[in-house]
C-alpha cells in the first residue's frame, strides 16, 4: 500500500509533470490513465492513490501549469524598474517567447486547450480555469490602472475591459498559432498590442 511520504510526493509530482505533457499534447479525451502512468513510469494503482479520476488529475495539472507559467511572468509584471506600460508589454512578450522557444508553436496553452475541449463537459475543469484566469486578469488590471494613473493609457478605458480584450486576443492568437504551426499569429498579436499601447 502506498504511503504519502517524500517518495510518494515525488511520485505524485512525476505523474503530474509527465502526464500533463501528454494531456497538453494529445488533449483530454485522447489521453487515457494508461497514457499518463506509462509516461510517468509508475504503476496504474499509483494514479488512483493520488487522484480520484482523470478529471481530478486535469484540475491538479492545471494548478501546476499556472504555477509554473504564471509566477515567472508575474515577476515581470511586478518589476517596477520599468514603467507600467512597459511591464505589460514585457509580460506579454515573455509569454509569447515561451510559446515560440519552448513549445515551438505547436502546444499552445494547456488551459486554453482544455478550456476549448472541456468547458461544456466538466464544471470542475471549467471552474479551475476561470478561477486562475480571473486571478491573472486582476494582476494585469492593477498594472493597467497604474499606467492610467501615470498617463500612459487613457483613463476613459475600463481597465478590466482592456485586459479582457488583451487576453481574448492572445487566446485567439494561440489557437491560430497551433492551427498554422506558425509564429505569425502571436507575432501579429504583439505588433498590434504595441501599436495600441503606444498610440
TORPA-4810 file (N, C-alpha, C, O; in nm, 3 decimals):
<nodes>
NODE_1_0.084_-0.120_0.000_0.000_0.000_0.000_0.087_0.125_0.000_0.186_0.133_0.074_X
NODE_2_0.051_0.223_-0.082_0.129_0.345_-0.090_0.109_0.431_0.034_0.002_0.429_0.095_X
NODE_3_0.211_0.504_0.069_0.201_0.598_0.181_0.240_0.736_0.130_0.325_0.749_0.041_X
NODE_4_0.180_0.839_0.188_0.210_0.975_0.146_0.338_1.022_0.215_0.335_1.094_0.315_X
NODE_5_0.450_0.978_0.159_0.582_1.011_0.210_0.651_1.105_0.111_0.592_1.144_0.010_X
NODE_6_0.776_1.141_0.141_0.852_1.224_0.048_0.866_1.154_-0.086_0.858_1.217_-0.192_X
NODE_7_0.887_1.021_-0.081_0.897_0.944_-0.205_0.763_0.944_-0.279_0.757_0.954_-0.401_X
NODE_8_0.657_0.931_-0.200_0.523_0.934_-0.261_0.493_1.070_-0.323_0.431_1.077_-0.429_X
NODE_9_0.538_1.176_-0.257_0.519_1.312_-0.310_0.593_1.327_-0.442_0.544_1.392_-0.535_X
NODE_10_0.712_1.268_-0.450_0.790_1.272_-0.573_0.716_1.199_-0.685_0.716_1.244_-0.800_X
NODE_11_0.653_1.087_-0.651_0.578_1.010_-0.750_0.457_1.089_-0.801_0.426_1.087_-0.920_X
NODE_12_0.390_1.158_-0.708_0.276_1.242_-0.744_0.318_1.352_-0.840_0.250_1.378_-0.939_X
NODE_13_0.430_1.417_-0.809_0.483_1.524_-0.895_0.522_1.471_-1.032_0.500_1.536_-1.134_X
NODE_14_0.579_1.350_-1.032_0.619_1.287_-1.158_0.497_1.258_-1.245_0.498_1.281_-1.366_X
NODE_15_0.393_1.207_-1.182_0.268_1.181_-1.255_0.213_1.310_-1.315_0.172_1.313_-1.431_X
NODE_16_0.214_1.417_-1.235_0.160_1.544_-1.283_0.243_1.602_-1.396_0.189_1.644_-1.498_X
NODE_17_0.375_1.603_-1.379_0.462_1.664_-1.481_0.456_1.587_-1.613_0.436_1.646_-1.719_X
NODE_18_0.473_1.455_-1.605_0.477_1.374_-1.727_0.338_1.361_-1.789_0.322_1.370_-1.911_X
NODE_19_0.237_1.339_-1.702_0.101_1.325_-1.752_0.047_1.453_-1.811_-0.030_1.451_-1.907_X
NODE_20_0.088_1.566_-1.752_0.045_1.696_-1.804_0.095_1.717_-1.946_0.023_1.768_-2.032_X
NODE_21_0.219_1.676_-1.972_0.275_1.690_-2.107_0.194_1.610_-2.209_0.170_1.655_-2.321_X
NODE_22_0.153_1.489_-2.168_0.075_1.404_-2.259_-0.061_1.468_-2.287_-0.104_1.478_-2.402_X
NODE_23_-0.129_1.511_-2.179_-0.262_1.571_-2.194_-0.254_1.701_-2.273_-0.344_1.732_-2.351_X
NODE_24_-0.149_1.776_-2.252_-0.127_1.902_-2.323_-0.113_1.876_-2.473_-0.168_1.950_-2.555_X
NODE_25_-0.040_1.771_-2.505_-0.013_1.739_-2.646_-0.133_1.672_-2.715_-0.167_1.706_-2.828_X
NODE_26_-0.195_1.575_-2.645_-0.299_1.493_-2.709_-0.441_1.544_-2.686_-0.531_1.516_-2.764_X
NODE_27_-0.460_1.621_-2.577_-0.594_1.663_-2.540_-0.651_1.573_-2.431_-0.598_1.465_-2.406_X
NODE_28_-0.757_1.618_-2.368_-0.815_1.545_-2.254_-0.872_1.410_-2.296_-0.837_1.307_-2.240_X
NODE_29_-0.960_1.412_-2.394_-1.031_1.289_-2.431_-0.939_1.184_-2.494_-0.963_1.064_-2.480_X
NODE_30_-0.836_1.230_-2.562_-0.744_1.135_-2.628_-0.638_1.081_-2.532_-0.560_0.994_-2.570_X
NODE_31_-0.635_1.133_-2.409_-0.538_1.087_-2.310_-0.605_0.992_-2.212_-0.705_1.027_-2.150_X
NODE_32_-0.551_0.873_-2.197_-0.604_0.775_-2.102_-0.519_0.775_-1.976_-0.408_0.828_-1.975_X
NODE_33_-0.571_0.715_-1.870_-0.493_0.699_-1.748_-0.369_0.615_-1.778_-0.262_0.642_-1.724_X
NODE_34_-0.383_0.514_-1.863_-0.268_0.433_-1.903_-0.159_0.518_-1.967_-0.040_0.497_-1.941_X
NODE_35_-0.199_0.614_-2.053_-0.102_0.704_-2.116_-0.024_0.781_-2.010_0.097_0.798_-2.021_X
NODE_36_-0.096_0.827_-1.908_-0.035_0.909_-1.802_0.065_0.827_-1.722_0.178_0.872_-1.698_X
NODE_37_0.024_0.707_-1.679_0.114_0.626_-1.594_0.234_0.574_-1.675_0.344_0.562_-1.622_X
NODE_38_0.211_0.544_-1.803_0.323_0.500_-1.887_0.425_0.611_-1.906_0.545_0.586_-1.904_X
NODE_39_0.376_0.734_-1.925_0.467_0.849_-1.943_0.547_0.874_-1.815_0.664_0.911_-1.821_X
NODE_40_0.482_0.852_-1.700_0.548_0.876_-1.571_0.630_0.756_-1.525_0.713_0.768_-1.435_X
NODE_41_0.607_0.640_-1.586_0.680_0.519_-1.548_0.642_0.468_-1.410_0.728_0.421_-1.335_X
NODE_42_0.513_0.476_-1.376_0.466_0.429_-1.245_0.349_0.332_-1.265_0.285_0.335_-1.370_X
NODE_43_0.320_0.248_-1.166_0.206_0.155_-1.178_0.073_0.229_-1.180_0.059_0.339_-1.126_X
NODE_44_-0.026_0.167_-1.244_-0.157_0.230_-1.256_-0.220_0.255_-1.119_-0.291_0.354_-1.101_X
NODE_45_-0.196_0.166_-1.024_-0.252_0.183_-0.890_-0.208_0.312_-0.824_-0.281_0.370_-0.744_X
NODE_46_-0.089_0.357_-0.858_-0.037_0.483_-0.801_-0.124_0.601_-0.843_-0.144_0.694_-0.765_X
NODE_47_-0.174_0.596_-0.966_-0.256_0.706_-1.016_-0.377_0.726_-0.925_-0.406_0.838_-0.884_X
NODE_48_-0.447_0.619_-0.896_-0.570_0.630_-0.817_-0.545_0.650_-0.668_-0.637_0.678_-0.592_X
NODE_49_-0.420_0.636_-0.627_-0.385_0.671_-0.490_-0.378_0.823_-0.475_-0.417_0.878_-0.372_X
NODE_50_-0.329_0.889_-0.581_-0.310_1.034_-0.574_-0.424_1.115_-0.636_-0.443_1.231_-0.602_X
NODE_51_-0.498_1.053_-0.728_-0.603_1.126_-0.800_-0.732_1.046_-0.800_-0.731_0.924_-0.820_X
NODE_52_-0.842_1.114_-0.779_-0.972_1.046_-0.776_-1.015_0.998_-0.914_-1.085_0.897_-0.927_X
NODE_53_-0.973_1.070_-1.017_-1.017_1.041_-1.153_-0.927_1.117_-1.250_-0.840_1.193_-1.209_X
NODE_54_-0.949_1.095_-1.378_-0.875_1.172_-1.479_-0.912_1.319_-1.470_-0.828_1.406_-1.491_X
NODE_55_-1.038_1.347_-1.440_-1.083_1.486_-1.423_-1.009_1.553_-1.308_-0.965_1.668_-1.319_X
NODE_56_-0.996_1.482_-1.196_-0.923_1.534_-1.080_-0.777_1.559_-1.118_-0.718_1.659_-1.077_X
NODE_57_-0.719_1.468_-1.194_-0.581_1.485_-1.241_-0.570_1.613_-1.324_-0.477_1.691_-1.304_X
NODE_58_-0.663_1.637_-1.416_-0.659_1.755_-1.502_-0.664_1.883_-1.420_-0.593_1.979_-1.449_X
NODE_59_-0.750_1.885_-1.317_-0.762_2.004_-1.231_-0.629_2.029_-1.159_-0.583_2.143_-1.150_X
NODE_60_-0.568_1.923_-1.108_-0.440_1.940_-1.036_-0.327_1.974_-1.133_-0.234_2.047_-1.098_X
NODE_61_-0.333_1.922_-1.254_-0.233_1.956_-1.356_-0.243_2.104_-1.392_-0.142_2.170_-1.416_X
NODE_62_-0.365_2.156_-1.395_-0.384_2.299_-1.423_-0.324_2.385_-1.313_-0.269_2.492_-1.340_X
NODE_63_-0.333_2.339_-1.189_-0.270_2.411_-1.076_-0.119_2.421_-1.099_-0.060_2.527_-1.084_X
NODE_64_-0.059_2.309_-1.137_0.086_2.305_-1.163_0.120_2.396_-1.281_0.216_2.472_-1.277_X
NODE_65_0.040_2.386_-1.385_0.063_2.465_-1.506_0.063_2.615_-1.476_0.154_2.687_-1.516_X
NODE_66_-0.041_2.660_-1.406_-0.050_2.803_-1.376_0.064_2.847_-1.285_0.118_2.957_-1.301_X
NODE_67_0.101_2.763_-1.191_0.211_2.798_-1.100_0.342_2.810_-1.178_0.417_2.905_-1.159_X
NODE_68_0.369_2.714_-1.265_0.496_2.713_-1.339_0.504_2.822_-1.445_0.612_2.875_-1.473_X
NODE_69_0.388_2.856_-1.505_0.392_2.951_-1.617_0.354_3.093_-1.578_0.400_3.188_-1.642_X
NODE_70_0.271_3.109_-1.476_0.230_3.245_-1.443_0.325_3.313_-1.345_0.349_3.433_-1.355_X
NODE_71_0.380_3.238_-1.251_0.465_3.301_-1.149_0.587_3.372_-1.209_0.617_3.484_-1.167_X
NODE_72_0.660_3.312_-1.305_0.771_3.386_-1.367_0.723_3.511_-1.443_0.788_3.615_-1.441_X
NODE_73_0.607_3.497_-1.509_0.552_3.611_-1.582_0.506_3.721_-1.486_0.519_3.840_-1.516_X
NODE_74_0.455_3.681_-1.371_0.408_3.779_-1.271_0.525_3.862_-1.219_0.507_3.981_-1.191_X
NODE_75_0.643_3.804_-1.207_0.761_3.879_-1.162_0.793_3.990_-1.260_0.835_4.099_-1.220_X
NODE_76_0.775_3.962_-1.389_0.798_4.064_-1.492_0.693_4.174_-1.480_0.724_4.293_-1.493_X
NODE_77_0.570_4.135_-1.457_0.460_4.231_-1.441_0.482_4.322_-1.320_0.441_4.438_-1.320_X
NODE_78_0.547_4.269_-1.218_0.569_4.343_-1.092_0.701_4.420_-1.089_0.729_4.489_-0.992_X
NODE_79_0.781_4.409_-1.195_0.914_4.470_-1.195_0.906_4.621_-1.215_0.891_4.669_-1.328_X
NODE_80_0.916_4.695_-1.106_0.898_4.841_-1.112_1.021_4.916_-1.165_1.026_5.039_-1.162_X
NODE_81_1.122_4.841_-1.215_1.232_4.907_-1.286_1.182_4.963_-1.419_1.248_5.048_-1.480_X
NODE_82_1.065_4.915_-1.463_1.006_4.961_-1.588_0.875_5.033_-1.560_0.814_5.016_-1.455_X
NODE_83_0.833_5.115_-1.656_0.705_5.185_-1.642_0.591_5.084_-1.650_0.611_4.975_-1.703_X
NODE_84_0.473_5.118_-1.600_0.360_5.023_-1.606_0.331_4.972_-1.748_0.308_4.853_-1.768_X
NODE_85_0.334_5.062_-1.844_0.306_5.021_-1.983_0.412_4.922_-2.033_0.380_4.822_-2.097_X
NODE_86_0.539_4.951_-2.002_0.648_4.861_-2.043_0.636_4.726_-1.974_0.668_4.623_-2.035_X
NODE_87_0.592_4.725_-1.849_0.575_4.598_-1.777_0.468_4.511_-1.842_0.482_4.389_-1.849_X
NODE_88_0.361_4.574_-1.888_0.254_4.500_-1.956_0.309_4.438_-2.085_0.286_4.320_-2.113_X
NODE_89_0.380_4.518_-2.162_0.437_4.468_-2.288_0.541_4.359_-2.262_0.544_4.258_-2.333_X
NODE_90_0.625_4.378_-2.161_0.725_4.277_-2.127_0.660_4.146_-2.084_0.709_4.038_-2.115_X
NODE_91_0.549_4.158_-2.011_0.473_4.042_-1.965_0.424_3.960_-2.084_0.442_3.838_-2.088_X
NODE_92_0.362_4.027_-2.180_0.308_3.955_-2.296_0.421_3.904_-2.386_0.409_3.797_-2.446_X
NODE_93_0.530_3.980_-2.396_0.642_3.933_-2.477_0.704_3.807_-2.415_0.741_3.714_-2.487_X
NODE_94_0.714_3.804_-2.284_0.766_3.686_-2.215_0.679_3.564_-2.245_0.731_3.457_-2.278_X
NODE_95_0.547_3.579_-2.234_0.457_3.467_-2.262_0.470_3.421_-2.407_0.468_3.301_-2.435_X
NODE_96_0.483_3.516_-2.499_0.499_3.480_-2.640_0.631_3.407_-2.663_0.638_3.314_-2.743_X
NODE_97_0.736_3.451_-2.595_0.867_3.386_-2.611_0.862_3.240_-2.567_0.925_3.153_-2.628_X
NODE_98_0.786_3.213_-2.460_0.771_3.075_-2.413_0.705_2.990_-2.522_0.749_2.878_-2.550_X
NODE_99_0.600_3.043_-2.582_0.530_2.970_-2.688_0.622_2.944_-2.807_0.619_2.837_-2.867_X
NODE_100_0.704_3.043_-2.840_0.793_3.031_-2.955_0.911_2.938_-2.929_0.941_2.850_-3.009_X
NODE_101_0.976_2.958_-2.814_1.102_2.889_-2.788_1.083_2.751_-2.726_1.146_2.654_-2.767_X
NODE_102_0.996_2.742_-2.626_0.981_2.616_-2.553_0.881_2.522_-2.621_0.899_2.400_-2.621_X
NODE_103_0.776_2.579_-2.677_0.667_2.495_-2.728_0.664_2.488_-2.881_0.582_2.415_-2.937_X
NODE_104_0.751_2.563_-2.947_0.769_2.553_-3.092_0.638_2.572_-3.170_0.617_2.508_-3.273_X
NODE_105_0.552_2.658_-3.119_0.426_2.696_-3.186_0.324_2.582_-3.198_0.221_2.600_-3.263_X
NODE_106_0.351_2.466_-3.137_0.265_2.351_-3.159_0.175_2.316_-3.040_0.071_2.253_-3.057_X
NODE_107_0.216_2.356_-2.920_0.143_2.312_-2.800_0.034_2.410_-2.756_-0.070_2.368_-2.706_X
NODE_108_0.057_2.539_-2.776_-0.039_2.638_-2.728_-0.038_2.645_-2.576_0.063_2.617_-2.511_X
NODE_109_-0.151_2.683_-2.520_-0.166_2.698_-2.375_-0.250_2.581_-2.322_-0.358_2.555_-2.374_X
NODE_110_-0.201_2.512_-2.221_-0.275_2.398_-2.167_-0.415_2.438_-2.123_-0.511_2.367_-2.153_X
NODE_111_-0.428_2.551_-2.054_-0.559_2.595_-2.006_-0.653_2.626_-2.122_-0.771_2.591_-2.119_X
NODE_112_-0.600_2.692_-2.226_-0.682_2.723_-2.345_-0.727_2.594_-2.412_-0.842_2.580_-2.453_X
NODE_113_-0.633_2.500_-2.424_-0.665_2.372_-2.490_-0.774_2.297_-2.414_-0.873_2.253_-2.472_X
NODE_114_-0.755_2.284_-2.282_-0.854_2.211_-2.202_-0.986_2.287_-2.194_-1.093_2.227_-2.194_X
NODE_115_-0.977_2.420_-2.187_-1.099_2.500_-2.182_-1.183_2.483_-2.307_-1.305_2.466_-2.301_X
NODE_116_-1.116_2.487_-2.423_-1.188_2.469_-2.550_-1.253_2.332_-2.560_-1.364_2.318_-2.611_X
NODE_117_-1.182_2.231_-2.510_-1.230_2.094_-2.522_-1.332_2.057_-2.416_-1.428_1.984_-2.444_X
NODE_118_-1.313_2.108_-2.291_-1.387_2.052_-2.178_-1.482_2.148_-2.104_-1.553_2.104_-2.014_X
NODE_119_-1.483_2.277_-2.140_-1.565_2.373_-2.064_-1.712_2.334_-2.059_-1.779_2.358_-1.958_X
NODE_120_-1.762_2.274_-2.167_-1.904_2.235_-2.170_-1.929_2.101_-2.103_-2.044_2.065_-2.077_X
NODE_121_-1.823_2.026_-2.074_-1.839_1.889_-2.026_-1.793_1.867_-1.882_-1.833_1.769_-1.819_X
NODE_122_-1.711_1.956_-1.830_-1.659_1.938_-1.694_-1.662_2.071_-1.620_-1.583_2.162_-1.649_X
NODE_123_-1.752_2.081_-1.525_-1.763_2.205_-1.446_-1.639_2.224_-1.359_-1.597_2.338_-1.335_X
NODE_124_-1.579_2.115_-1.312_-1.459_2.126_-1.228_-1.342_2.184_-1.307_-1.270_2.272_-1.258_X
NODE_125_-1.323_2.137_-1.427_-1.214_2.188_-1.511_-1.243_2.333_-1.550_-1.154_2.418_-1.544_X
NODE_126_-1.367_2.360_-1.589_-1.403_2.497_-1.627_-1.381_2.594_-1.511_-1.324_2.702_-1.529_X
NODE_127_-1.426_2.556_-1.392_-1.411_2.643_-1.275_-1.265_2.666_-1.241_-1.226_2.777_-1.204_X
NODE_128_-1.184_2.562_-1.253_-1.041_2.575_-1.225_-0.978_2.679_-1.318_-0.900_2.764_-1.274_X
NODE_129_-1.011_2.671_-1.446_-0.956_2.765_-1.544_-1.006_2.906_-1.518_-0.928_3.001_-1.518_X
NODE_130_-1.136_2.920_-1.497_-1.196_3.053_-1.475_-1.136_3.120_-1.351_-1.106_3.239_-1.353_X
NODE_131_-1.118_3.043_-1.244_-1.061_3.098_-1.120_-0.920_3.150_-1.143_-0.886_3.261_-1.100_X
NODE_132_-0.837_3.071_-1.211_-0.699_3.112_-1.237_-0.694_3.230_-1.334_-0.614_3.322_-1.317_X
NODE_133_-0.779_3.227_-1.435_-0.779_3.337_-1.532_-0.824_3.467_-1.466_-0.774_3.574_-1.500_X
NODE_134_-0.917_3.458_-1.374_-0.962_3.578_-1.302_-0.846_3.639_-1.223_-0.829_3.761_-1.221_X
NODE_135_-0.767_3.554_-1.159_-0.651_3.600_-1.082_-0.551_3.672_-1.175_-0.496_3.776_-1.139_X
NODE_136_-0.528_3.614_-1.293_-0.436_3.674_-1.389_-0.490_3.808_-1.439_-0.416_3.906_-1.446_X
NODE_137_-0.618_3.811_-1.474_-0.680_3.935_-1.521_-0.665_4.045_-1.417_-0.632_4.159_-1.450_X
NODE_138_-0.689_4.012_-1.291_-0.681_4.112_-1.184_-0.539_4.165_-1.169_-0.519_4.284_-1.147_X
NODE_139_-0.440_4.076_-1.182_-0.299_4.119_-1.170_-0.262_4.214_-1.283_-0.194_4.314_-1.260_X
NODE_140_-0.305_4.184_-1.405_-0.274_4.271_-1.519_-0.351_4.403_-1.506_-0.296_4.510_-1.534_X
NODE_141_-0.477_4.394_-1.462_-0.560_4.515_-1.448_-0.499_4.614_-1.350_-0.509_4.735_-1.369_X
NODE_142_-0.436_4.564_-1.244_-0.370_4.652_-1.147_-0.262_4.736_-1.215_-0.245_4.854_-1.184_X
NODE_143_-0.189_4.675_-1.308_-0.082_4.746_-1.377_-0.141_4.840_-1.482_-0.086_4.947_-1.507_X
NODE_144_-0.253_4.801_-1.545_-0.321_4.891_-1.639_-0.365_5.017_-1.564_-0.351_5.128_-1.616_X
NODE_145_-0.418_5.001_-1.444_-0.461_5.117_-1.364_-0.340_5.205_-1.331_-0.349_5.328_-1.335_X
NODE_146_-0.227_5.142_-1.298_-0.104_5.219_-1.273_-0.067_5.299_-1.398_-0.029_5.416_-1.390_X
NODE_147_-0.078_5.234_-1.514_-0.045_5.302_-1.641_-0.140_5.418_-1.667_-0.099_5.522_-1.718_X
NODE_148_-0.266_5.401_-1.632_-0.363_5.509_-1.647_-0.330_5.627_-1.555_-0.338_5.743_-1.595_X
NODE_149_-0.292_5.595_-1.433_-0.256_5.700_-1.336_-0.128_5.772_-1.378_-0.108_5.889_-1.345_X
NODE_150_-0.041_5.700_-1.450_0.083_5.761_-1.499_0.063_5.834_-1.632_0.157_5.892_-1.686_X
NODE_151_-0.059_5.830_-1.685_-0.089_5.897_-1.811_-0.043_5.819_-1.933_-0.033_5.875_-2.042_X
NODE_152_-0.016_5.689_-1.916_0.032_5.607_-2.028_-0.082_5.540_-2.104_-0.066_5.505_-2.221_X
NODE_153_-0.195_5.522_-2.040_-0.314_5.463_-2.103_-0.432_5.553_-2.066_-0.441_5.603_-1.954_X
NODE_154_-0.522_5.573_-2.162_-0.636_5.661_-2.140_-0.722_5.616_-2.022_-0.753_5.498_-2.008_X
NODE_155_-0.758_5.711_-1.937_-0.844_5.681_-1.823_-0.989_5.659_-1.866_-1.073_5.614_-1.787_X
NODE_156_-1.018_5.690_-1.991_-1.154_5.669_-2.041_-1.183_5.520_-2.061_-1.299_5.479_-2.066_X
NODE_157_-1.078_5.441_-2.071_-1.095_5.297_-2.089_-1.111_5.228_-1.953_-1.045_5.265_-1.856_X
NODE_158_-1.200_5.128_-1.949_-1.215_5.048_-1.828_-1.102_4.945_-1.823_-1.083_4.868_-1.917_X
NODE_159_-1.026_4.944_-1.714_-0.907_4.858_-1.703_-0.941_4.711_-1.725_-0.867_4.639_-1.793_X
NODE_160_-1.052_4.665_-1.667_-1.090_4.524_-1.683_-1.126_4.492_-1.827_-1.096_4.383_-1.876_X
NODE_161_-1.190_4.588_-1.896_-1.224_4.567_-2.037_-1.097_4.560_-2.123_-1.088_4.479_-2.216_X
NODE_162_-1.000_4.645_-2.090_-0.872_4.645_-2.162_-0.805_4.509_-2.149_-0.759_4.451_-2.248_X
NODE_163_-0.799_4.458_-2.026_-0.734_4.329_-2.000_-0.808_4.216_-2.068_-0.746_4.127_-2.126_X
NODE_164_-0.941_4.218_-2.062_-1.020_4.113_-2.128_-0.992_4.111_-2.278_-0.982_4.004_-2.338_X
NODE_165_-0.980_4.229_-2.337_-0.950_4.237_-2.480_-0.812_4.179_-2.509_-0.796_4.100_-2.602_X
NODE_166_-0.711_4.219_-2.428_-0.576_4.165_-2.448_-0.575_4.012_-2.438_-0.520_3.943_-2.524_X
NODE_167_-0.638_3.962_-2.332_-0.634_3.818_-2.305_-0.713_3.739_-2.409_-0.669_3.632_-2.452_X
NODE_168_-0.828_3.790_-2.450_-0.908_3.721_-2.552_-0.836_3.720_-2.686_-0.835_3.619_-2.757_X
NODE_169_-0.774_3.833_-2.720_-0.698_3.840_-2.845_-0.578_3.744_-2.840_-0.547_3.677_-2.938_X
NODE_170_-0.513_3.739_-2.724_-0.399_3.648_-2.707_-0.440_3.502_-2.720_-0.369_3.422_-2.780_X
NODE_171_-0.555_3.469_-2.662_-0.605_3.330_-2.673_-0.631_3.294_-2.820_-0.592_3.187_-2.866_X
NODE_172_-0.696_3.385_-2.890_-0.725_3.360_-3.031_-0.598_3.341_-3.111_-0.592_3.255_-3.200_X
NODE_173_-0.497_3.421_-3.080_-0.368_3.410_-3.150_-0.304_3.274_-3.123_-0.243_3.215_-3.212_X
NODE_174_-0.318_3.225_-2.998_-0.259_3.094_-2.965_-0.328_2.981_-3.040_-0.262_2.887_-3.084_X
NODE_175_-0.459_2.991_-3.054_-0.533_2.888_-3.129_-0.488_2.889_-3.275_-0.461_2.783_-3.333_X
NODE_176_-0.479_3.008_-3.334_-0.436_3.019_-3.474_-0.292_2.971_-3.491_-0.258_2.909_-3.592_X
NODE_177_-0.207_3.001_-3.392_-0.068_2.957_-3.396_-0.060_2.805_-3.406_0.018_2.752_-3.485_X
NODE_178_-0.141_2.737_-3.325_-0.142_2.589_-3.328_-0.193_2.538_-3.462_-0.137_2.444_-3.519_X
NODE_179_-0.299_2.599_-3.511_-0.358_2.553_-3.638_-0.259_2.569_-3.753_-0.244_2.481_-3.837_X
NODE_180_-0.191_2.684_-3.756_-0.099_2.715_-3.865_0.042_2.661_-3.841_0.124_2.653_-3.933_X
NODE_181_0.069_2.623_-3.713_0.205_2.588_-3.672_0.303_2.695_-3.718_0.408_2.668_-3.776_X
NODE_182_0.261_2.818_-3.689_0.337_2.935_-3.732_0.338_3.038_-3.621_0.242_3.051_-3.545_X
NODE_183_0.448_3.113_-3.612_0.459_3.218_-3.511_0.382_3.344_-3.551_0.364_3.434_-3.469_X
NODE_184_0.336_3.351_-3.676_0.274_3.476_-3.724_0.161_3.527_-3.633_0.162_3.645_-3.598_X
NODE_185_0.065_3.443_-3.592_-0.046_3.499_-3.513_-0.002_3.564_-3.381_-0.055_3.669_-3.344_X
NODE_186_0.095_3.504_-3.311_0.135_3.565_-3.185_0.230_3.682_-3.208_0.233_3.776_-3.128_X
NODE_187_0.308_3.678_-3.317_0.390_3.794_-3.352_0.299_3.911_-3.388_0.325_4.025_-3.350_X
NODE_188_0.194_3.882_-3.462_0.099_3.986_-3.502_0.026_4.041_-3.379_0.000_4.161_-3.370_X
NODE_189_-0.009_3.953_-3.285_-0.072_3.997_-3.160_0.018_4.098_-3.089_-0.029_4.203_-3.045_X
NODE_190_0.149_4.066_-3.077_0.241_4.158_-3.009_0.255_4.289_-3.086_0.263_4.396_-3.025_X
NODE_191_0.258_4.281_-3.218_0.270_4.402_-3.300_0.148_4.493_-3.279_0.163_4.614_-3.262_X
NODE_192_0.028_4.434_-3.280_-0.094_4.512_-3.260_-0.102_4.566_-3.117_-0.149_4.677_-3.094_X
NODE_193_-0.055_4.486_-3.021_-0.054_4.530_-2.881_0.038_4.650_-2.863_0.002_4.746_-2.795_X
NODE_194_0.156_4.643_-2.923_0.249_4.756_-2.914_0.191_4.881_-2.980_0.207_4.992_-2.929_X
NODE_195_0.124_4.862_-3.093_0.062_4.974_-3.162_-0.044_5.038_-3.074_-0.052_5.160_-3.062_X
NODE_196_-0.127_4.952_-3.010_-0.233_5.001_-2.921_-0.173_5.075_-2.802_-0.218_5.183_-2.766_X
NODE_197_-0.070_5.015_-2.742_-0.014_5.070_-2.619_0.062_5.200_-2.642_0.071_5.285_-2.553_X
NODE_198_0.116_5.215_-2.762_0.199_5.334_-2.784_0.133_5.435_-2.879_0.198_5.528_-2.927_X
NODE_199_0.003_5.415_-2.904_-0.066_5.511_-2.992_-0.102_5.637_-2.915_-0.161_5.729_-2.971_X
</nodes>
